[in-house]
Amino acid sequence: MSESAESDEPGVLKRTYRTVTPGYRGREDVEMNAIGWGILLGLVLILIPLLPFIVIVWFVGKVLEAVTPSGE
């Protein structure tokens, strides 16, 4: 193999960077997951009691749409 073909491999390090900061290793963000689940639970607790009213309004709208003649 030629030398240029060997240096084109994706694993070959082309340039090094000197830094004083330590490398960052990602971690699971448990705190934000808990906040997200809390918001979801709050929305569900608010929407479940309102669901019958939402269905009634939707149903009345569909009935009125079917009864009222369209202008087209």
PQR file with spaces between the fields and no chain letter, atoms N, CA, C, O and H, PARSE charges and radii, in Angstrom:
ATOM       1  N    MET     1       0.837   -1.182    0.000 -0.4000 1.5000
ATOM       2  CA   MET     1       0.000    0.000    0.000 -0.0000 2.0000
ATOM       3  C    MET     1       0.878    1.239    0.000  0.5500 1.7000
ATOM       4  O    MET     1       1.997    1.236    0.513 -0.5500 1.4000
ATOM       5  N    SER     2       0.354    2.272   -0.575 -0.4000 1.5000
ATOM       6  CA   SER     2       1.119    3.511   -0.587 -0.0000 2.0000
ATOM       7  C    SER     2       0.963    4.226    0.752  0.5500 1.7000
ATOM       8  O    SER     2       0.058    3.923    1.529 -0.5500 1.4000
ATOM       9  H    SER     2      -0.555    2.275   -0.992  0.4000 1.0000
ATOM      10  N    GLU     3       1.829    5.148    1.001 -0.4000 1.5000
ATOM      11  CA   GLU     3       1.811    5.876    2.271 -0.0000 2.0000
ATOM      12  C    GLU     3       0.588    6.783    2.390  0.5500 1.7000
ATOM      13  O    GLU     3       0.078    6.980    3.492 -0.5500 1.4000
ATOM      14  H    GLU     3       2.564    5.395    0.369  0.4000 1.0000
ATOM      15  N    SER     4       0.107    7.342    1.270 -0.4000 1.5000
ATOM      16  CA   SER     4      -1.060    8.218    1.318 -0.0000 2.0000
ATOM      17  C    SER     4      -2.327    7.431    1.632  0.5500 1.7000
ATOM      18  O    SER     4      -3.227    7.964    2.281 -0.5500 1.4000
ATOM      19  H    SER     4       0.521    7.183    0.374  0.4000 1.0000
ATOM      20  N    ALA     5      -2.421    6.190    1.193 -0.4000 1.5000
ATOM      21  CA   ALA     5      -3.594    5.374    1.488 -0.0000 2.0000
ATOM      22  C    ALA     5      -3.653    5.041    2.970  0.5500 1.7000
ATOM      23  O    ALA     5      -4.742    4.960    3.539 -0.5500 1.4000
ATOM      24  H    ALA     5      -1.690    5.758    0.666  0.4000 1.0000
ATOM      25  N    GLU     6      -2.516    4.850    3.597 -0.4000 1.5000
ATOM      26  CA   GLU     6      -2.495    4.541    5.018 -0.0000 2.0000
ATOM      27  C    GLU     6      -2.885    5.759    5.860  0.5500 1.7000
ATOM      28  O    GLU     6      -3.527    5.603    6.898 -0.5500 1.4000
ATOM      29  H    GLU     6      -1.632    4.916    3.135  0.4000 1.0000
ATOM      30  N    SER     7      -2.514    6.950    5.437 -0.4000 1.5000
ATOM      31  CA   SER     7      -2.820    8.143    6.220 -0.0000 2.0000
ATOM      32  C    SER     7      -4.261    8.618    6.028  0.5500 1.7000
ATOM      33  O    SER     7      -4.723    9.479    6.777 -0.5500 1.4000
ATOM      34  H    SER     7      -1.993    7.076    4.593  0.4000 1.0000
ATOM      35  N    ASP     8      -4.985    8.074    5.039 -0.4000 1.5000
ATOM      36  CA   ASP     8      -6.369    8.467    4.803 -0.0000 2.0000
ATOM      37  C    ASP     8      -7.358    7.704    5.680  0.5500 1.7000
ATOM      38  O    ASP     8      -8.560    7.956    5.594 -0.5500 1.4000
ATOM      39  H    ASP     8      -4.610    7.374    4.430  0.4000 1.0000
ATOM      40  N    GLU     9      -6.897    6.795    6.507 -0.4000 1.5000
ATOM      41  CA   GLU     9      -7.790    6.041    7.373 -0.0000 2.0000
ATOM      42  C    GLU     9      -8.427    6.984    8.400  0.5500 1.7000
ATOM      43  O    GLU     9      -7.774    7.915    8.872 -0.5500 1.4000
ATOM      44  H    GLU     9      -5.921    6.591    6.576  0.4000 1.0000
ATOM      45  N    PRO    10      -9.691    6.749    8.747 -0.5600 1.5000
ATOM      46  CA   PRO    10     -10.358    7.664    9.674  0.2800 2.0000
ATOM      47  C    PRO    10      -9.800    7.622   11.091  0.5500 1.7000
ATOM      48  O    PRO    10     -10.005    8.570   11.849 -0.5500 1.4000
ATOM      49  N    GLY    11      -9.108    6.565   11.471 -0.4000 1.5000
ATOM      50  CA   GLY    11      -8.612    6.456   12.828 -0.0000 2.0000
ATOM      51  C    GLY    11      -7.279    7.141   13.058  0.5500 1.7000
ATOM      52  O    GLY    11      -6.826    7.247   14.197 -0.5500 1.4000
ATOM      53  H    GLY    11      -8.941    5.795   10.855  0.4000 1.0000
ATOM      54  N    VAL    12      -6.646    7.607   11.995 -0.4000 1.5000
ATOM      55  CA   VAL    12      -5.327    8.223   12.122 -0.0000 2.0000
ATOM      56  C    VAL    12      -5.480    9.653   12.629  0.5500 1.7000
ATOM      57  O    VAL    12      -6.277   10.426   12.098 -0.5500 1.4000
ATOM      58  H    VAL    12      -7.014    7.522   11.069  0.4000 1.0000
ATOM      59  N    LEU    13      -4.711    9.998   13.658 -0.4000 1.5000
ATOM      60  CA   LEU    13      -4.763   11.338   14.234 -0.0000 2.0000
ATOM      61  C    LEU    13      -3.934   12.283   13.383  0.5500 1.7000
ATOM      62  O    LEU    13      -2.736   12.067   13.201 -0.5500 1.4000
ATOM      63  H    LEU    13      -4.064    9.369   14.090  0.4000 1.0000
ATOM      64  N    LYS    14      -4.557   13.321   12.863 -0.4000 1.5000
ATOM      65  CA   LYS    14      -3.871   14.262   11.983 -0.0000 2.0000
ATOM      66  C    LYS    14      -3.141   15.344   12.775  0.5500 1.7000
ATOM      67  O    LYS    14      -2.016   15.712   12.437 -0.5500 1.4000
ATOM      68  H    LYS    14      -5.531   13.496   13.011  0.4000 1.0000
ATOM      69  N    ARG    15      -3.782   15.851   13.827 -0.4000 1.5000
ATOM      70  CA   ARG    15      -3.211   16.959   14.572 -0.0000 2.0000
ATOM      71  C    ARG    15      -3.610   16.826   16.039  0.5500 1.7000
ATOM      72  O    ARG    15      -4.740   16.441   16.342 -0.5500 1.4000
ATOM      73  H    ARG    15      -4.696   15.552   14.102  0.4000 1.0000
ATOM      74  N    THR    16      -2.719   17.132   16.920 -0.4000 1.5000
ATOM      75  CA   THR    16      -3.046   17.065   18.339 -0.0000 2.0000
ATOM      76  C    THR    16      -3.291   18.469   18.870  0.5500 1.7000
ATOM      77  O    THR    16      -2.713   19.444   18.391 -0.5500 1.4000
ATOM      78  H    THR    16      -1.801   17.444   16.673  0.4000 1.0000
ATOM      79  N    TYR    17      -4.160   18.547   19.869 -0.4000 1.5000
ATOM      80  CA   TYR    17      -4.471   19.826   20.491 -0.0000 2.0000
ATOM      81  C    TYR    17      -4.030   19.772   21.945  0.5500 1.7000
ATOM      82  O    TYR    17      -4.304   18.805   22.655 -0.5500 1.4000
ATOM      83  H    TYR    17      -4.629   17.754   20.258  0.4000 1.0000
ATOM      84  N    ARG    18      -3.353   20.808   22.371 -0.4000 1.5000
ATOM      85  CA   ARG    18      -2.959   20.904   23.772 -0.0000 2.0000
ATOM      86  C    ARG    18      -4.021   21.712   24.503  0.5500 1.7000
ATOM      87  O    ARG    18      -4.426   22.781   24.047 -0.5500 1.4000
ATOM      88  H    ARG    18      -3.131   21.594   21.794  0.4000 1.0000
ATOM      89  N    THR    19      -4.466   21.193   25.635 -0.4000 1.5000
ATOM      90  CA   THR    19      -5.500   21.867   26.398 -0.0000 2.0000
ATOM      91  C    THR    19      -5.271   21.638   27.886  0.5500 1.7000
ATOM      92  O    THR    19      -4.676   20.639   28.289 -0.5500 1.4000
ATOM      93  H    THR    19      -4.137   20.324   26.006  0.4000 1.0000
ATOM      94  N    VAL    20      -5.748   22.568   28.687 -0.4000 1.5000
ATOM      95  CA   VAL    20      -5.613   22.425   30.133 -0.0000 2.0000
ATOM      96  C    VAL    20      -6.895   21.895   30.766  0.5500 1.7000
ATOM      97  O    VAL    20      -6.899   21.513   31.936 -0.5500 1.4000
ATOM      98  H    VAL    20      -6.232   23.380   28.359  0.4000 1.0000
ATOM      99  N    THR    21      -7.980   21.871   29.999 -0.4000 1.5000
ATOM     100  CA   THR    21      -9.239   21.385   30.547 -0.0000 2.0000
ATOM     101  C    THR    21      -9.315   19.875   30.387  0.5500 1.7000
ATOM     102  O    THR    21      -8.849   19.327   29.388 -0.5500 1.4000
ATOM     103  H    THR    21      -7.977   22.181   29.048  0.4000 1.0000
ATOM     104  N    PRO    22      -9.896   19.209   31.360 -0.5600 1.5000
ATOM     105  CA   PRO    22     -10.034   17.756   31.231  0.2800 2.0000
ATOM     106  C    PRO    22     -11.099   17.416   30.192  0.5500 1.7000
ATOM     107  O    PRO    22     -11.990   18.217   29.912 -0.5500 1.4000
ATOM     108  N    GLY    23     -10.993   16.240   29.639 -0.4000 1.5000
ATOM     109  CA   GLY    23     -11.970   15.799   28.652 -0.0000 2.0000
ATOM     110  C    GLY    23     -13.348   15.641   29.268  0.5500 1.7000
ATOM     111  O    GLY    23     -13.471   15.340   30.455 -0.5500 1.4000
ATOM     112  H    GLY    23     -10.269   15.589   29.866  0.4000 1.0000
ATOM     113  N    TYR    24     -14.379   15.843   28.469 -0.4000 1.5000
ATOM     114  CA   TYR    24     -15.751   15.751   28.954 -0.0000 2.0000
ATOM     115  C    TYR    24     -16.299   14.376   28.615  0.5500 1.7000
ATOM     116  O    TYR    24     -16.240   13.934   27.468 -0.5500 1.4000
ATOM     117  H    TYR    24     -14.279   16.088   27.505  0.4000 1.0000
ATOM     118  N    ARG    25     -16.822   13.721   29.606 -0.4000 1.5000
ATOM     119  CA   ARG    25     -17.502   12.452   29.388 -0.0000 2.0000
ATOM     120  C    ARG    25     -18.966   12.669   29.717  0.5500 1.7000
ATOM     121  O    ARG    25     -19.309   13.096   30.819 -0.5500 1.4000
ATOM     122  H    ARG    25     -16.870   14.081   30.538  0.4000 1.0000
ATOM     123  N    GLY    26     -19.818   12.376   28.765 -0.4000 1.5000
ATOM     124  CA   GLY    26     -21.247   12.592   28.956 -0.0000 2.0000
ATOM     125  C    GLY    26     -21.816   11.661   30.008  0.5500 1.7000
ATOM     126  O    GLY    26     -21.285   10.578   30.256 -0.5500 1.4000
ATOM     127  H    GLY    26     -19.540   12.029   27.869  0.4000 1.0000
ATOM     128  N    ARG    27     -22.897   12.097   30.618 -0.4000 1.5000
ATOM     129  CA   ARG    27     -23.588   11.276   31.602 -0.0000 2.0000
ATOM     130  C    ARG    27     -25.080   11.471   31.417  0.5500 1.7000
ATOM     131  O    ARG    27     -25.520   12.445   30.806 -0.5500 1.4000
ATOM     132  H    ARG    27     -23.328   12.977   30.417  0.4000 1.0000
ATOM     133  N    GLU    28     -25.847   10.546   31.945 -0.4000 1.5000
ATOM     134  CA   GLU    28     -27.288   10.663   31.863 -0.0000 2.0000
ATOM     135  C    GLU    28     -27.751   11.805   32.765  0.5500 1.7000
ATOM     136  O    GLU    28     -27.284   11.942   33.896 -0.5500 1.4000
ATOM     137  H    GLU    28     -25.489    9.755   32.442  0.4000 1.0000
ATOM     138  N    ASP    29     -28.661   12.612   32.262 -0.4000 1.5000
ATOM     139  CA   ASP    29     -29.135   13.784   32.995 -0.0000 2.0000
ATOM     140  C    ASP    29     -30.398   13.418   33.775  0.5500 1.7000
ATOM     141  O    ASP    29     -31.515   13.670   33.322 -0.5500 1.4000
ATOM     142  H    ASP    29     -29.040   12.500   31.343  0.4000 1.0000
ATOM     143  N    VAL    30     -30.210   12.830   34.933 -0.4000 1.5000
ATOM     144  CA   VAL    30     -31.312   12.312   35.741 -0.0000 2.0000
ATOM     145  C    VAL    30     -32.213   13.432   36.238  0.5500 1.7000
ATOM     146  O    VAL    30     -33.430   13.260   36.306 -0.5500 1.4000
ATOM     147  H    VAL    30     -29.303   12.625   35.301  0.4000 1.0000
ATOM     148  N    GLU    31     -31.638   14.571   36.583 -0.4000 1.5000
ATOM     149  CA   GLU    31     -32.437   15.670   37.120 -0.0000 2.0000
ATOM     150  C    GLU    31     -33.435   16.183   36.087  0.5500 1.7000
ATOM     151  O    GLU    31     -34.604   16.403   36.406 -0.5500 1.4000
ATOM     152  H    GLU    31     -30.650   14.711   36.528  0.4000 1.0000
ATOM     153  N    MET    32     -32.981   16.372   34.858 -0.4000 1.5000
ATOM     154  CA   MET    32     -33.884   16.864   33.816 -0.0000 2.0000
ATOM     155  C    MET    32     -34.916   15.806   33.446  0.5500 1.7000
ATOM     156  O    MET    32     -36.044   16.151   33.091 -0.5500 1.4000
ATOM     157  H    MET    32     -32.032   16.193   34.599  0.4000 1.0000
ATOM     158  N    ASN    33     -34.560   14.537   33.520 -0.4000 1.5000
ATOM     159  CA   ASN    33     -35.541   13.482   33.278 -0.0000 2.0000
ATOM     160  C    ASN    33     -36.647   13.530   34.323  0.5500 1.7000
ATOM     161  O    ASN    33     -37.821   13.363   33.992 -0.5500 1.4000
ATOM     162  H    ASN    33     -33.645   14.257   33.808  0.4000 1.0000
ATOM     163  N    ALA    34     -36.282   13.758   35.575 -0.4000 1.5000
ATOM     164  CA   ALA    34     -37.282   13.838   36.647 -0.0000 2.0000
ATOM     165  C    ALA    34     -38.204   15.038   36.441  0.5500 1.7000
ATOM     166  O    ALA    34     -39.411   14.937   36.659 -0.5500 1.4000
ATOM     167  H    ALA    34     -35.328   13.894   35.843  0.4000 1.0000
ATOM     168  N    ILE    35     -37.643   16.169   36.023 -0.4000 1.5000
ATOM     169  CA   ILE    35     -38.467   17.356   35.763 -0.0000 2.0000
ATOM     170  C    ILE    35     -39.420   17.091   34.598  0.5500 1.7000
ATOM     171  O    ILE    35     -40.593   17.457   34.659 -0.5500 1.4000
ATOM     172  H    ILE    35     -36.663   16.251   35.846  0.4000 1.0000
ATOM     173  N    GLY    36     -38.929   16.467   33.558 -0.4000 1.5000
ATOM     174  CA   GLY    36     -39.776   16.147   32.403 -0.0000 2.0000
ATOM     175  C    GLY    36     -40.918   15.216   32.762  0.5500 1.7000
ATOM     176  O    GLY    36     -42.056   15.428   32.344 -0.5500 1.4000
ATOM     177  H    GLY    36     -37.976   16.169   33.508  0.4000 1.0000
ATOM     178  N    TRP    37     -40.613   14.179   33.542 -0.4000 1.5000
ATOM     179  CA   TRP    37     -41.672   13.262   33.970 -0.0000 2.0000
ATOM     180  C    TRP    37     -42.675   13.969   34.877  0.5500 1.7000
ATOM     181  O    TRP    37     -43.870   13.680   34.818 -0.5500 1.4000
ATOM     182  H    TRP    37     -39.689   14.007   33.882  0.4000 1.0000
ATOM     183  N    GLY    38     -42.208   14.884   35.707 -0.4000 1.5000
ATOM     184  CA   GLY    38     -43.111   15.640   36.571 -0.0000 2.0000
ATOM     185  C    GLY    38     -44.055   16.524   35.771  0.5500 1.7000
ATOM     186  O    GLY    38     -45.242   16.611   36.083 -0.5500 1.4000
ATOM     187  H    GLY    38     -41.237   15.119   35.755  0.4000 1.0000
ATOM     188  N    ILE    39     -43.531   17.179   34.742 -0.4000 1.5000
ATOM     189  CA   ILE    39     -44.377   18.021   33.889 -0.0000 2.0000
ATOM     190  C    ILE    39     -45.402   17.168   33.150  0.5500 1.7000
ATOM     191  O    ILE    39     -46.568   17.548   33.049 -0.5500 1.4000
ATOM     192  H    ILE    39     -42.566   17.108   34.489  0.4000 1.0000
ATOM     193  N    LEU    40     -44.972   16.017   32.631 -0.4000 1.5000
ATOM     194  CA   LEU    40     -45.900   15.117   31.942 -0.0000 2.0000
ATOM     195  C    LEU    40     -47.003   14.648   32.884  0.5500 1.7000
ATOM     196  O    LEU    40     -48.175   14.631   32.510 -0.5500 1.4000
ATOM     197  H    LEU    40     -44.024   15.708   32.713  0.4000 1.0000
ATOM     198  N    LEU    41     -46.637   14.271   34.090 -0.4000 1.5000
ATOM     199  CA   LEU    41     -47.629   13.820   35.064 -0.0000 2.0000
ATOM     200  C    LEU    41     -48.608   14.942   35.406  0.5500 1.7000
ATOM     201  O    LEU    41     -49.808   14.698   35.534 -0.5500 1.4000
ATOM     202  H    LEU    41     -45.685   14.284   34.394  0.4000 1.0000
ATOM     203  N    GLY    42     -48.105   16.164   35.555 -0.4000 1.5000
ATOM     204  CA   GLY    42     -48.979   17.299   35.823 -0.0000 2.0000
ATOM     205  C    GLY    42     -49.957   17.557   34.689  0.5500 1.7000
ATOM     206  O    GLY    42     -51.134   17.825   34.930 -0.5500 1.4000
ATOM     207  H    GLY    42     -47.130   16.361   35.452  0.4000 1.0000
ATOM     208  N    LEU    43     -49.476   17.477   33.454 -0.4000 1.5000
ATOM     209  CA   LEU    43     -50.367   17.678   32.308 -0.0000 2.0000
ATOM     210  C    LEU    43     -51.431   16.592   32.231  0.5500 1.7000
ATOM     211  O    LEU    43     -52.593   16.872   31.937 -0.5500 1.4000
ATOM     212  H    LEU    43     -48.520   17.260   33.259  0.4000 1.0000
ATOM     213  N    VAL    44     -51.034   15.363   32.494 -0.4000 1.5000
ATOM     214  CA   VAL    44     -52.002   14.265   32.465 -0.0000 2.0000
ATOM     215  C    VAL    44     -53.051   14.456   33.556  0.5500 1.7000
ATOM     216  O    VAL    44     -54.240   14.239   33.320 -0.5500 1.4000
ATOM     217  H    VAL    44     -50.090   15.136   32.734  0.4000 1.0000
ATOM     218  N    LEU    45     -52.619   14.859   34.742 -0.4000 1.5000
ATOM     219  CA   LEU    45     -53.576   15.069   35.831 -0.0000 2.0000
ATOM     220  C    LEU    45     -54.531   16.220   35.541  0.5500 1.7000
ATOM     221  O    LEU    45     -55.667   16.215   36.017 -0.5500 1.4000
ATOM     222  H    LEU    45     -51.654   15.035   34.934  0.4000 1.0000
ATOM     223  N    ILE    46     -54.088   17.202   34.771 -0.4000 1.5000
ATOM     224  CA   ILE    46     -54.966   18.319   34.408 -0.0000 2.0000
ATOM     225  C    ILE    46     -55.897   17.930   33.264  0.5500 1.7000
ATOM     226  O    ILE    46     -57.073   18.296   33.276 -0.5500 1.4000
ATOM     227  H    ILE    46     -53.166   17.206   34.384  0.4000 1.0000
ATOM     228  N    LEU    47     -55.392   17.197   32.279 -0.4000 1.5000
ATOM     229  CA   LEU    47     -56.184   16.909   31.086 -0.0000 2.0000
ATOM     230  C    LEU    47     -57.197   15.786   31.275  0.5500 1.7000
ATOM     231  O    LEU    47     -58.232   15.787   30.609 -0.5500 1.4000
ATOM     232  H    LEU    47     -54.437   16.900   32.269  0.4000 1.0000
ATOM     233  N    ILE    48     -56.935   14.833   32.157 -0.4000 1.5000
ATOM     234  CA   ILE    48     -57.891   13.737   32.342 -0.0000 2.0000
ATOM     235  C    ILE    48     -59.248   14.246   32.834  0.5500 1.7000
ATOM     236  O    ILE    48     -60.267   13.820   32.290 -0.5500 1.4000
ATOM     237  H    ILE    48     -56.094   14.832   32.699  0.4000 1.0000
ATOM     238  N    PRO    49     -59.319   15.128   33.825 -0.5600 1.5000
ATOM     239  CA   PRO    49     -60.644   15.639   34.213  0.2800 2.0000
ATOM     240  C    PRO    49     -61.295   16.496   33.117  0.5500 1.7000
ATOM     241  O    PRO    49     -62.522   16.569   33.046 -0.5500 1.4000
ATOM     242  N    LEU    50     -60.508   17.129   32.283 -0.4000 1.5000
ATOM     243  CA   LEU    50     -61.067   17.969   31.219 -0.0000 2.0000
ATOM     244  C    LEU    50     -61.439   17.174   29.971  0.5500 1.7000
ATOM     245  O    LEU    50     -62.111   17.706   29.087 -0.5500 1.4000
ATOM     246  H    LEU    50     -59.512   17.070   32.341  0.4000 1.0000
ATOM     247  N    LEU    51     -61.025   15.929   29.879 -0.4000 1.5000
ATOM     248  CA   LEU    51     -61.255   15.129   28.676 -0.0000 2.0000
ATOM     249  C    LEU    51     -62.737   14.983   28.319  0.5500 1.7000
ATOM     250  O    LEU    51     -63.069   15.106   27.140 -0.5500 1.4000
ATOM     251  H    LEU    51     -60.479   15.496   30.597  0.4000 1.0000
ATOM     252  N    PRO    52     -63.646   14.730   29.261 -0.5600 1.5000
ATOM     253  CA   PRO    52     -65.067   14.643   28.877  0.2800 2.0000
ATOM     254  C    PRO    52     -65.597   15.937   28.256  0.5500 1.7000
ATOM     255  O    PRO    52     -66.376   15.887   27.304 -0.5500 1.4000
ATOM     256  N    PHE    53     -65.190   17.084   28.778 -0.4000 1.5000
ATOM     257  CA   PHE    53     -65.639   18.359   28.212 -0.0000 2.0000
ATOM     258  C    PHE    53     -65.069   18.573   26.807  0.5500 1.7000
ATOM     259  O    PHE    53     -65.760   19.078   25.922 -0.5500 1.4000
ATOM     260  H    PHE    53     -64.557   17.125   29.551  0.4000 1.0000
ATOM     261  N    ILE    54     -63.825   18.191   26.612 -0.4000 1.5000
ATOM     262  CA   ILE    54     -63.208   18.316   25.288 -0.0000 2.0000
ATOM     263  C    ILE    54     -63.939   17.435   24.282  0.5500 1.7000
ATOM     264  O    ILE    54     -64.181   17.858   23.151 -0.5500 1.4000
ATOM     265  H    ILE    54     -63.264   17.781   27.331  0.4000 1.0000
ATOM     266  N    VAL    55     -64.292   16.219   24.680 -0.4000 1.5000
ATOM     267  CA   VAL    55     -65.017   15.305   23.789 -0.0000 2.0000
ATOM     268  C    VAL    55     -66.404   15.849   23.482  0.5500 1.7000
ATOM     269  O    VAL    55     -66.856   15.760   22.341 -0.5500 1.4000
ATOM     270  H    VAL    55     -64.096   15.876   25.599  0.4000 1.0000
ATOM     271  N    ILE    56     -67.089   16.410   24.472 -0.4000 1.5000
ATOM     272  CA   ILE    56     -68.429   16.971   24.246 -0.0000 2.0000
ATOM     273  C    ILE    56     -68.360   18.134   23.264  0.5500 1.7000
ATOM     274  O    ILE    56     -69.176   18.211   22.345 -0.5500 1.4000
ATOM     275  H    ILE    56     -66.722   16.483   25.400  0.4000 1.0000
ATOM     276  N    VAL    57     -67.411   19.032   23.440 -0.4000 1.5000
ATOM     277  CA   VAL    57     -67.271   20.176   22.525 -0.0000 2.0000
ATOM     278  C    VAL    57     -66.946   19.691   21.118  0.5500 1.7000
ATOM     279  O    VAL    57     -67.480   20.222   20.145 -0.5500 1.4000
ATOM     280  H    VAL    57     -66.749   18.970   24.186  0.4000 1.0000
ATOM     281  N    TRP    58     -66.084   18.696   20.997 -0.4000 1.5000
ATOM     282  CA   TRP    58     -65.735   18.152   19.677 -0.0000 2.0000
ATOM     283  C    TRP    58     -66.963   17.512   19.032  0.5500 1.7000
ATOM     284  O    TRP    58     -67.215   17.702   17.842 -0.5500 1.4000
ATOM     285  H    TRP    58     -65.650   18.265   21.788  0.4000 1.0000
ATOM     286  N    PHE    59     -67.728   16.751   19.822 -0.4000 1.5000
ATOM     287  CA   PHE    59     -68.908   16.068   19.300 -0.0000 2.0000
ATOM     288  C    PHE    59     -69.976   17.068   18.856  0.5500 1.7000
ATOM     289  O    PHE    59     -70.574   16.898   17.794 -0.5500 1.4000
ATOM     290  H    PHE    59     -67.524   16.596   20.789  0.4000 1.0000
ATOM     291  N    VAL    60     -70.220   18.100   19.649 -0.4000 1.5000
ATOM     292  CA   VAL    60     -71.203   19.129   19.275 -0.0000 2.0000
ATOM     293  C    VAL    60     -70.763   19.830   17.995  0.5500 1.7000
ATOM     294  O    VAL    60     -71.591   20.120   17.132 -0.5500 1.4000
ATOM     295  H    VAL    60     -69.734   18.239   20.512  0.4000 1.0000
ATOM     296  N    GLY    61     -69.480   20.101   17.868 -0.4000 1.5000
ATOM     297  CA   GLY    61     -68.973   20.719   16.644 -0.0000 2.0000
ATOM     298  C    GLY    61     -69.192   19.843   15.424  0.5500 1.7000
ATOM     299  O    GLY    61     -69.567   20.342   14.363 -0.5500 1.4000
ATOM     300  H    GLY    61     -68.807   19.865   18.570  0.4000 1.0000
ATOM     301  N    LYS    62     -68.965   18.547   15.561 -0.4000 1.5000
ATOM     302  CA   LYS    62     -69.191   17.624   14.442 -0.0000 2.0000
ATOM     303  C    LYS    62     -70.670   17.533   14.085  0.5500 1.7000
ATOM     304  O    LYS    62     -71.020   17.481   12.906 -0.5500 1.4000
ATOM     305  H    LYS    62     -68.660   18.141   16.423  0.4000 1.0000
ATOM     306  N    VAL    63     -71.544   17.514   15.095 -0.4000 1.5000
ATOM     307  CA   VAL    63     -72.985   17.453   14.837 -0.0000 2.0000
ATOM     308  C    VAL    63     -73.441   18.722   14.133  0.5500 1.7000
ATOM     309  O    VAL    63     -74.189   18.651   13.158 -0.5500 1.4000
ATOM     310  H    VAL    63     -71.260   17.557   16.053  0.4000 1.0000
ATOM     311  N    LEU    64     -73.001   19.882   14.612 -0.4000 1.5000
ATOM     312  CA   LEU    64     -73.386   21.138   13.964 -0.0000 2.0000
ATOM     313  C    LEU    64     -72.835   21.219   12.549  0.5500 1.7000
ATOM     314  O    LEU    64     -73.494   21.759   11.661 -0.5500 1.4000
ATOM     315  H    LEU    64     -72.393   19.940   15.404  0.4000 1.0000
ATOM     316  N    GLU    65     -71.654   20.699   12.331 -0.4000 1.5000
ATOM     317  CA   GLU    65     -71.072   20.690   10.987 -0.0000 2.0000
ATOM     318  C    GLU    65     -71.882   19.802   10.045  0.5500 1.7000
ATOM     319  O    GLU    65     -72.026   20.123    8.866 -0.5500 1.4000
ATOM     320  H    GLU    65     -71.118   20.260   13.053  0.4000 1.0000
ATOM     321  N    ALA    66     -72.409   18.691   10.554 -0.4000 1.5000
ATOM     322  CA   ALA    66     -73.200   17.785    9.726 -0.0000 2.0000
ATOM     323  C    ALA    66     -74.598   18.345    9.459  0.5500 1.7000
ATOM     324  O    ALA    66     -75.147   18.130    8.379 -0.5500 1.4000
ATOM     325  H    ALA    66     -72.292   18.430   11.512  0.4000 1.0000
ATOM     326  N    VAL    67     -75.179   19.057   10.422 -0.4000 1.5000
ATOM     327  CA   VAL    67     -76.542   19.569   10.283 -0.0000 2.0000
ATOM     328  C    VAL    67     -76.572   20.835    9.442  0.5500 1.7000
ATOM     329  O    VAL    67     -77.462   20.997    8.607 -0.5500 1.4000
ATOM     330  H    VAL    67     -74.732   19.231   11.299  0.4000 1.0000
ATOM     331  N    THR    68     -75.627   21.727    9.643 -0.4000 1.5000
ATOM     332  CA   THR    68     -75.602   23.006    8.943 -0.0000 2.0000
ATOM     333  C    THR    68     -75.155   22.787    7.500  0.5500 1.7000
ATOM     334  O    THR    68     -74.114   22.177    7.252 -0.5500 1.4000
ATOM     335  H    THR    68     -74.904   21.596   10.321  0.4000 1.0000
ATOM     336  N    PRO    69     -75.963   23.296    6.531 -0.5600 1.5000
ATOM     337  CA   PRO    69     -75.544   23.146    5.132  0.2800 2.0000
ATOM     338  C    PRO    69     -74.331   24.030    4.839  0.5500 1.7000
ATOM     339  O    PRO    69     -74.240   25.166    5.304 -0.5500 1.4000
ATOM     340  N    SER    70     -73.426   23.492    4.076 -0.4000 1.5000
ATOM     341  CA   SER    70     -72.227   24.273    3.745 -0.0000 2.0000
ATOM     342  C    SER    70     -72.529   25.215    2.593  0.5500 1.7000
ATOM     343  O    SER    70     -73.403   24.933    1.773 -0.5500 1.4000
ATOM     344  H    SER    70     -73.500   22.569    3.698  0.4000 1.0000
ATOM     345  N    GLY    71     -71.824   26.318    2.525 -0.4000 1.5000
ATOM     346  CA   GLY    71     -72.051   27.336    1.505 -0.0000 2.0000
ATOM     347  C    GLY    71     -71.345   27.027    0.190  0.5500 1.7000
ATOM     348  O    GLY    71     -71.376   27.854   -0.721 -0.5500 1.4000
ATOM     349  H    GLY    71     -71.114   26.547    3.192  0.4000 1.0000
ATOM     350  N    GLU    72     -70.725   25.895    0.064 -0.4000 1.5000
ATOM     351  CA   GLU    72     -69.972   25.573   -1.162 -0.0000 2.0000
ATOM     352  C    GLU    72     -70.836   25.068   -2.256  0.5500 1.7000
ATOM     353  O    GLU    72     -70.343   24.759   -3.340 -0.5500 1.4000
ATOM     354  H    GLU    72     -70.700   25.222    0.804  0.4000 1.0000
